[in-house]
Amino acid sequence: MKKLILTTFVLFSGLGILFAGDGCADYASVKDLSKTTPEIVLTSNNLQLLKYSDHNGTTRFTIQNLDGTVVSENMSRLELRIDFPEIEKKFES
């Protein structure tokens, strides 16, 4: 009886592993999700504009106070233009 239970368990475990396959192949690893080191591109009115590239190579922006408190992060150029037009105008020039 113990052999039957053990054999059934091993059989179903093997089938489960066989059918599961490599299900994580399409997910990004932690290494892929990392972003480049932010670069301070503008300091104005007690705020800093930091520019970096995300895992897709897209340029993203973060705004933080001079003390390091994040005001807004992971913004595209369009979001920067809409939310902080005065900073975006200074960034263009």
Backbone as CSV, one residue per row, in Angstrom:
resi,resn,N_x,N_y,N_z,CA_x,CA_y,CA_z,C_x,C_y,C_z
1,MET,0.826,-1.191,0.000,0.000,0.000,0.000,0.873,1.259,0.000
2,LYS,1.975,1.238,0.787,2.868,2.386,0.830,3.540,2.593,-0.526
3,LYS,3.884,1.473,-1.197,4.505,1.580,-2.506,3.555,2.203,-3.523
4,LEU,2.289,1.861,-3.443,1.297,2.400,-4.366,1.131,3.906,-4.158
5,ILE,1.047,4.338,-2.923,0.905,5.772,-2.615,2.157,6.528,-3.054
6,LEU,3.329,5.980,-2.757,4.586,6.610,-3.140,4.733,6.675,-4.658
7,THR,4.389,5.623,-5.353,4.473,5.589,-6.813,3.506,6.600,-7.426
8,THR,2.298,6.677,-6.893,1.309,7.633,-7.391,1.795,9.065,-7.174
9,PHE,2.353,9.327,-5.999,2.871,10.659,-5.691,3.997,11.047,-6.649
10,VAL,4.937,10.145,-6.873,6.067,10.408,-7.770,5.561,10.598,-9.200
11,LEU,4.605,9.796,-9.632,4.052,9.900,-10.976,3.395,11.255,-11.196
12,PHE,2.535,11.666,-10.272,1.844,12.949,-10.417,2.800,14.130,-10.268
13,SER,3.804,14.014,-9.428,4.801,15.077,-9.299,5.575,15.234,-10.601
14,GLY,5.970,14.105,-11.175,6.689,14.145,-12.447,5.850,14.733,-13.562
15,LEU,4.587,14.353,-13.629,3.690,14.905,-14.649,3.473,16.403,-14.443
16,GLY,3.368,16.806,-13.200,3.199,18.231,-12.908,4.389,19.043,-13.368
17,ILE,5.580,18.539,-13.098,6.794,19.229,-13.537,6.891,19.226,-15.056
18,LEU,6.525,18.134,-15.663,6.576,18.027,-17.116,5.648,19.027,-17.784
19,PHE,4.413,19.136,-17.316,3.444,20.046,-17.920,3.676,21.500,-17.536
20,ALA,4.295,21.749,-16.397,4.529,23.127,-15.965,5.517,23.818,-16.900
21,GLY,6.554,23.141,-17.291,7.519,23.704,-18.228,8.221,24.931,-17.688
22,ASP,8.657,25.782,-18.605,9.388,26.990,-18.252,8.430,28.179,-18.309
23,GLY,7.554,28.279,-17.348,6.532,29.318,-17.330,7.038,30.700,-17.012
24,CYS,8.251,30.844,-16.525,8.791,32.148,-16.139,9.666,32.763,-17.221
25,ALA,9.726,32.171,-18.393,10.630,32.654,-19.434,10.249,34.043,-19.940
26,ASP,8.977,34.399,-19.926,8.539,35.682,-20.472,8.562,36.812,-19.461
27,TYR,8.899,36.547,-18.216,8.917,37.575,-17.191,10.302,38.195,-17.086
28,ALA,10.335,39.476,-16.774,11.616,40.180,-16.635,12.265,39.804,-15.309
29,SER,13.559,39.706,-15.341,14.278,39.421,-14.109,14.516,40.716,-13.349
30,VAL,14.968,40.604,-12.123,15.244,41.786,-11.310,16.331,42.623,-11.979
31,LYS,17.275,41.994,-12.605,18.347,42.702,-13.299,17.784,43.556,-14.433
32,ASP,16.781,43.065,-15.151,16.191,43.808,-16.259,15.376,45.002,-15.792
33,LEU,14.860,44.952,-14.572,14.011,46.021,-14.068,14.799,47.186,-13.490
34,SER,16.083,47.019,-13.368,16.874,48.090,-12.792,16.946,49.256,-13.761
35,LYS,17.115,50.441,-13.222,17.223,51.627,-14.051,18.635,52.183,-13.935
36,THR,18.993,53.035,-14.861,20.313,53.616,-14.828,20.417,54.598,-13.672
37,THR,21.623,54.984,-13.352,21.851,55.948,-12.278,21.293,57.298,-12.694
38,PRO,20.461,57.916,-11.846,19.874,59.216,-12.204,20.944,60.293,-12.335
39,GLU,20.728,61.186,-13.269,21.632,62.302,-13.519,20.872,63.593,-13.228
40,ILE,21.419,64.456,-12.394,20.781,65.731,-12.087,20.987,66.646,-13.287
41,VAL,19.889,67.045,-13.924,19.987,67.873,-15.119,19.561,69.313,-14.877
42,LEU,18.860,69.581,-13.760,18.398,70.934,-13.485,18.115,71.085,-12.003
43,THR,18.502,72.210,-11.443,18.151,72.555,-10.065,17.506,73.928,-10.102
44,SER,16.277,74.030,-9.580,15.537,75.288,-9.630,14.485,75.318,-8.536
45,ASN,14.361,76.446,-7.847,13.329,76.651,-6.824,13.282,75.523,-5.802
46,ASN,14.439,75.141,-5.260,14.527,74.105,-4.235,14.132,72.714,-4.757
47,LEU,14.100,72.546,-6.091,13.766,71.257,-6.694,14.897,70.816,-7.619
48,GLN,15.069,69.514,-7.723,16.038,68.942,-8.642,15.308,68.066,-9.648
49,LEU,15.704,68.166,-10.905,15.175,67.316,-11.963,16.228,66.265,-12.276
50,LEU,15.862,65.010,-12.079,16.769,63.896,-12.351,16.290,63.149,-13.578
51,LYS,17.228,62.769,-14.425,16.925,62.068,-15.676,17.609,60.702,-15.642
52,TYR,16.882,59.667,-16.067,17.444,58.312,-16.142,16.716,57.534,-17.225
53,SER,17.232,56.360,-17.538,16.593,55.479,-18.527,16.050,54.252,-17.804
54,ASP,14.826,53.849,-18.158,14.243,52.656,-17.539,14.732,51.409,-18.271
55,HIS,14.186,50.253,-17.913,14.640,48.988,-18.488,14.370,48.859,-19.985
56,ASN,13.461,49.665,-20.526,13.184,49.645,-21.963,14.025,50.658,-22.725
57,GLY,14.836,51.447,-22.006,15.635,52.474,-22.647,14.904,53.794,-22.794
58,THR,13.710,53.910,-22.226,12.920,55.124,-22.288,13.439,56.119,-21.258
59,THR,13.557,57.386,-21.649,14.003,58.421,-20.725,12.870,58.764,-19.773
60,ARG,13.156,58.734,-18.484,12.174,59.031,-17.440,12.750,60.121,-16.545
61,PHE,11.863,60.815,-15.812,12.273,61.925,-14.963,11.722,61.753,-13.551
62,THR,12.490,62.250,-12.588,12.084,62.297,-11.194,12.353,63.701,-10.690
63,ILE,11.427,64.236,-9.912,11.623,65.539,-9.285,11.672,65.322,-7.790
64,GLN,12.704,65.900,-7.162,12.841,65.786,-5.712,13.300,67.109,-5.130
65,ASN,13.023,67.297,-3.836,13.497,68.468,-3.119,14.994,68.346,-2.912
66,LEU,15.630,69.448,-2.528,17.067,69.420,-2.280,17.433,68.527,-1.101
67,ASP,16.477,68.291,-0.189,16.747,67.396,0.941,16.567,65.921,0.578
68,GLY,16.163,65.631,-0.653,16.045,64.252,-1.118,14.637,63.698,-1.129
69,THR,13.651,64.458,-0.662,12.258,63.999,-0.670,11.730,63.991,-2.102
70,VAL,11.217,62.857,-2.534,10.718,62.712,-3.905,9.348,63.368,-4.019
71,VAL,9.221,64.282,-4.979,7.958,64.969,-5.240,7.148,64.180,-6.267
72,SER,7.819,63.762,-7.329,7.178,62.969,-8.376,8.254,62.121,-9.037
73,GLU,7.899,60.882,-9.394,8.903,60.009,-9.989,8.335,59.229,-11.162
74,ASN,9.240,58.721,-11.976,8.908,57.873,-13.113,7.982,58.582,-14.110
75,MET,8.289,59.844,-14.407,7.466,60.633,-15.330,8.076,60.610,-16.726
76,SER,7.212,60.596,-17.718,7.667,60.752,-19.099,7.836,62.243,-19.377
77,ARG,8.349,62.576,-20.544,8.525,63.997,-20.908,7.174,64.698,-20.979
78,LEU,6.151,64.014,-21.470,4.813,64.588,-21.549,4.249,64.855,-20.158
79,GLU,4.404,63.909,-19.242,3.931,64.110,-17.865,4.676,65.263,-17.200
80,LEU,5.959,65.387,-17.480,6.740,66.498,-16.952,6.217,67.819,-17.483
81,ARG,5.912,67.864,-18.769,5.389,69.082,-19.393,4.039,69.479,-18.807
82,ILE,3.185,68.504,-18.521,1.850,68.792,-17.992,1.895,69.161,-16.505
83,ASP,2.625,68.392,-15.699,2.619,68.584,-14.247,3.543,69.700,-13.769
84,PHE,4.646,69.915,-14.453,5.637,70.909,-14.046,6.084,71.723,-15.262
85,PRO,5.201,72.557,-15.812,5.554,73.278,-17.040,6.725,74.246,-16.859
86,GLU,6.842,74.866,-15.679,7.934,75.818,-15.468,9.296,75.121,-15.450
87,ILE,9.357,73.927,-14.900,10.604,73.162,-14.889,10.911,72.642,-16.288
88,GLU,9.894,72.207,-17.005,10.100,71.673,-18.337,10.592,72.769,-19.290
89,LYS,10.092,74.000,-19.126,10.558,75.106,-19.972,12.020,75.411,-19.705
90,LYS,12.433,75.379,-18.441,13.840,75.639,-18.100,14.719,74.488,-18.594
91,PHE,14.165,73.274,-18.610,14.922,72.116,-19.075,15.175,72.209,-20.578
92,GLU,14.219,72.727,-21.325,14.371,72.868,-22.778,15.463,73.846,-23.149
93,SER,15.575,74.933,-22.396,16.556,75.972,-22.764,17.942,75.691,-22.276
